[in-house]
Amino acid sequence: MEYGLIGAKLGHSYSCQIHEEIGGYSYELKELPTQADAEAFLEARDFKAVNVTIPYKKLVIPYCDEVEPRAAAIGAVNTLVNRNGKLYGYNTDYDGFAYLARRHGVRFRGKTVLILGSGGTRNTVAAVCRDRGAERVITVSRTGANGGITYAQAEASGEGQIIVNASPAGMYPNNGECLLDLKKFPDLEAVLDVVYNPLRTEILLRAEELGIPAYCGMEMLVAQAVYASARFLDHPVDLSHVEKIHRNIRRQVSNVSLIGMPGCGKSTVGRALARTLGKDYVDLDDVIEQVAKMPIPDIFAQRGEDVFRQYEADAVRECSKKHGQVIACGGGVIKTPGNARLLRQNGPVLWIRRPVEELPTNGRPLSMGGHSLKKMEAERTPFYRAGSDAAVDNFGRLSDTVRDAAEAFEQTFDPGN
């Protein structure tokens, strides 16, 4: 092994793609399930350079011949470089988080910063905040141990201009978890999350709903890799890679969810859009029918709408956790609170619009046509508008609609998204 990533459990990682695009070298993922495995690997020193992830960022320190002062102060090393048999330890997570904040104009000087979580990442984030002049850095955790406060205490005080989630809350597979009510913080200016799966954690979605700038940890991941690669190869840091790689990964992993009235063309548009974007196509109704083992009209007829909506909510919850999909949803998906938010966690939601006079009704349990259909449209339109990132008109040729949908998808990669 020359270059790679070590950790107890790696699963899927974007590190290979990032490093190979940055440096052009082969980058391997090496799982070391036990501490003994990690110690044997470090003692052998049979590598040129590696990144280190949970739970070995502290374990590797005694094996280093030299640790940069910043990494030693933080108590975590995430980059190891082998130079002629000697190991040098660095913390490029610091650089990555600093880049994320700087890229979006988040300034810590004179501010009160709440850091959620008490693990190792908390120390890295705290170091950046202090080095950039934060007036107070407060650790918030479930127990409030080690000089911190609890989530309840944080909400009661209402203090904090910047909140950073450095905990696993909301991270896949526990999507949707958020331990703090952001409405309790009237002076909140920005929310940052070191988590990057999902792309929008629950805390980021809540911040966006309140109009508060919110930023995902994917840029931090890419930036720290750029800094690590510079250490690997003993090259100057070239941050021009970060934005391009970040956009490419976001484009690759993002979902696109389609909502709109029954018969507006979500399935037809969705299949064509999936081909255009190189993504998997998922029809939510097909997923529901596979689970329920009966057609949608039969679910309504035999079990009722409430049971169908539960099937639908379960399907949304599971499908929205995955990546790289175009998801065509049923017309009433927005009737269940929380569905639209779940769909938005891993990509934009597009509202497909078609004149009500052109909507077919055959075989659709709740589409009665005429006045009833117009009433349904009037009732649902505010929910479609609130639950979507953009609207796409499906009035003419399919190719035009797909082009507009693809453009709407691309626009979500503007700076700040």
N, C-alpha and C positions, 0 to 999 in steps of 0.2 A: 504494500500500500504506500503510495506517495503522498497524495492529498485526499482529505476526506473529512467526515464528521463522525464523532464517537458519542455514544450516549447509551443509556440503559434500554430505551425503547424508542425507535426512531419513526416507524411507520412511514407515511408519505412525507417527503421533504422536498421543498423547492431549492434546497441548497445546491444540488447537482446542476440544475439548469442555470442557476445564477452564476456559480463559479466557472462553469465551462464556458459561459458566454463572456465572462469578464476576462479570464486568463487563458482560455484555450487548452487547459490541462484536464486530464481525467480526474474526476472527483467521486470518491466512493462513500457509501454509507456503511458504517460498521457498528452493529449493535453489540454492546458488551453488557449482557444482562445482569451480571453481579459485580460487586466491588472487586472480587478476586480477579475477574476477567479484565477489568479496567487496570488493575495494578500490574497484571502480567503484561498487558499491552504497553503500558508506560515504561516498565522496566526493560522491555525488549528494544524500545526506541527505534522500531523498524518502520519509520515513516519520515517524510520530509517536513510536512506541516499538516496540522489538523485543527478543525474547530471542535469545541467541546460543548455539549449541552447537558441537560438535566440527567442524572443528579451529580455530575462529576466536576462541576466548575470549581469547587473548593478542593476536592480530592486531589486534583492534579498539581496544586501549588507546591507541596513538598517535593515533588519530582522535578521541579524546575531548578535549573542552575542560576537563573536570573529571572526576576519578575519585575515588570515595570512598576514604578511607585504607585501609579493610579490603580492598577489592578490589585496590588497588595493592600492598599487602603480600602478598596471596595470588598476585598476578600473573595474575589471570583476571577477566574481566568477562563476565557472562552476561545482563545487562540494560542496554539502551541506551535513553535517553529523549532525544528531540529537543525542546528548549525554545527556541523562537524562533531556530532555526538552530544552536544550540549543543548538542553531545552530552555527556550526563552518563552515566558508567558506574558500575554497581553489581554486587555479587555476591550474588544472592539464593539461590544454592546453599548458601551458608553458613547462611542462615536456615532453609532447608529441612532440612538435615542436623541442625541444632540442634533443630528441631521434632521430627524423628523420634526422636531420643534422649530428649528431654524427655517426649514423649508416652508413652513406654514406661518411664520411670523409670530410664533408663541414666545412671549418674553416673560421670563421668570423674575426679573429684577423687581424687588420691593413687594412681591406677591406672596400670598399664602397658598401653598400647594398641598393638596391632599393626595397621598399615595395609597392606593388600595392594595392591600396584601403585605405580608411580612416575610416573604421568601427572598431568595437571593437577588432577584431582579429589582426588588425594592431598593436595595443598596446602590445599585447602578443608577437608577433613576434619581435617587436622592442626591447622589454625587453630582450629577449634571445640574440639578436644580440649584444646589448650593453654590456650585462654581459659577453659575450665571446669576447670582445675586438674589435668590429667593429670600424673602424676609423670614418666613417660617416654612418648615417642611414637616408635615404631620403624617404619621403612619396610621392608617385605619385598617383594622382587622376584626375578625369575628370576636376575638377575645380581648383585644386591646392590650395585649401583653407587650413587654419590653419597651415601655415608655410611650406606647401608642394609645389610641382611643378606639372605641367600638363604633360600628356603623350607626347605632342609635345615638351615641354621643355626638358624632359628626353632624347628623341631621338636626339634633337639638341646638347645636351651636350655630349652624348655618354659615359658618366661616369657610372661605376658600374661593379664590378666583380661578384656580386651575385644578382639575382633577385628572390624575393619571391612574389607569387601572393596570397594576403590575401583578394581578392575581389571576388564577385560572377561571374566575367567574365568567360565564358566558362563552367559554372556549369549547369547540367541538370535542366530544359529542353532547356536552351539556349546554347546547344553544338555548338562548332565551333567559339565562340566569342573570339577574342584576340585583345587587345587594344595597343599592343606594337610591333614594328618591331625589332626583336632581332638582325638583321643584322647591326643595328646602334650601337651595343655595342661590339667593337673589343676585349675588355679585359674580356668578360664574361666567367666565369669559371663554373657556376652551376645555375640551375633554380629549385626552389622548389615551389610546389603548395599545399596549405592547402585543396583544393578541392579534393574529392575522387570519385565523380560521374560526368563525366566519369572517368575511370581509367587513361586515358591520355587526359588531356585537350588540347585545341589547342596550348596553349603556350608551353606545354611539347612536343607536336609533332614537333613544329617548332624548339625547342631546339635540339631534337634528330636529325633532318635533318641537323643541323649545326654541329653535333658531340659534342654537349655540354651536359654534364651529367644532367639528368632531373629526378625529383622524385615526386611521387604522394603523396597526403595527407592521403592515407589509413593507412600507418604505424603510422602516427601521431595520427589518430583516435584510433587505437588499443593500442598504448603506453599510451595515456592519460587515457584510460579506465583501464589499468593495474595499473597506479598510483592512479586512483580514487578508484578502488576496494580495494587497500591497505588502503586507508583512511576509506572506508566503514567498513572494518573488523578489523581495527587497527592491520594489519599484515605488515611484511616487504615487500618491493617491490620486486617482482620476475619477472625480465624482460625476463626470458627464455620463457615466454608465447608468447611474441610479435611476433617473427618470425613465429612460428607455426600457430598461429591464422591468421596472415596476409596472409600467403600462402594459408591456407584453404579457406579464404574468396575470395581471388583472383581467386583461382581455381574454386570456386563455381560460381562466378558472371561473369567470363570472357567469352566472345564470342570466337568462332573460325570461321574465314571466309575463304572459299575456292575459289580460283581463278584459271584460267587456260583455255586452248583452248577448244572450243566447242567439246563435246564428250570425254573429257579426264577422265570422271568418277566422276565429282564433286558431282553429286546427289547421286550416289550409295555409294561412300565413305562417303559422308556427313551423310546419314541416319545411316550407321553402326557406324560412329564415334560418333554421337549423343547418340546412345544406349550405347556405351562403356564409354562415359564420363558422362552419366546421364544428358544430356542437351536436350533442345527442338531443333527440326530440322526445319529450315526455308528454303524453296526454293524461291529465289528471283523472279524467273520467275512466280511462282504461285501467289505471292503477286501482281506482275504487272498485271497479267491477271484478278485478282479479281477487281482491281481498274479500269482497262480499259474495263472490261466486254467483252473481246474477246481474242482469242488465240494470242500468240506472232507472228506467221506467218501472221495473219490477220492485226495486228498493222503495221507491216512492209509494207504489200501490200497496205493497205488503207490509212495509215497516214504517212508512211515514217520512216526512221531510226531516224531522229532528234526528232520526237515526242516520239519514243520508248525510246531514251536515256534520255529524260526528265522524263518519267515515271520511268525509272530505277534509275536515280539520286534521285528522290523523295523517292523511296522505300529504297534505301541505307540510306538516311538521317534518315528515321523513324526507320528502323529495327536496325540500328547500335546504336541507343540510348538505346535499351533494353539490358538485361543481360541474361547470361546463355543459349546461343544459338549456334548451328552450322549453319552457313549461307552459302548455296551454291549459288554462283553468276553466272551470265551469262558470256560467254567467253569474251565479249567486255566491261565488267564493267570498265576495266582500261582505256578505251578510253576517259572517261569523267574526266577532271582534278578535283581532290579533292575526288573522290570516295574511292580510296585506303586509303587516310588519314582518312576519316570518318569511314571506316571499322576497322582501327587500334585503334580507340579511346577506345574501350572496349575489346580489346583482339588481339591476333596475327592473321595475315593473312598468310595462307599456299598456296603455288603454287603447284597445282597438275599437274604432268608432265606425258605425255604418248607419245610414238613415233608418229610422224605425220601420218605415214603409217597405224596406227591402229585407227585413229580417224574416227568415222562414220559421215556421212553428211546428211542422210535422215531427212527431216523436219526442218533443221536448216537454217534460212534465209540467213546467210552470209557464210555458208560452202559449197563451190562449188567442193571441192575435187581436187586432182592432184596438178598442179602447183599453182593454186590459194590458196589452203590451205597452201602450203609451204611458199608462199609469206606472207600470213596472220601471220603464226607462226613467221617468221623472223621480221615482223613489230611489233608484240606484245611482243615478248620475253623480250626486254629491259624494257617494262612497267611492265610485270609480275615480273621480277627480282627486280625492284626498289620498287614495291608496296607490296612486301611480306617480312615476317620475316624469312621464311624458305621454302625450296623446298622439296616436297615429291614425289618420283617416284611411279607411278601406272603402273608398267610393268608386275607384276605377279599376285599372289593370292591377293584377296581382304583383307584377314585377315592380310597379311604382310603389305599392304598399310595402313590399319587402325592402326596397331601397330606402324608403323613409324610416322603416323600423331599424334597419342596420345603422343609419345615420344617427338616429336617436340613441341607440346603444353606444356608438362611438363617442357621442357628446358627454356621456357619463364619465369619461376619462379626462375631462378638463381638470386643471389644477384645483386641488381641494376636495375632489371627490374620492 
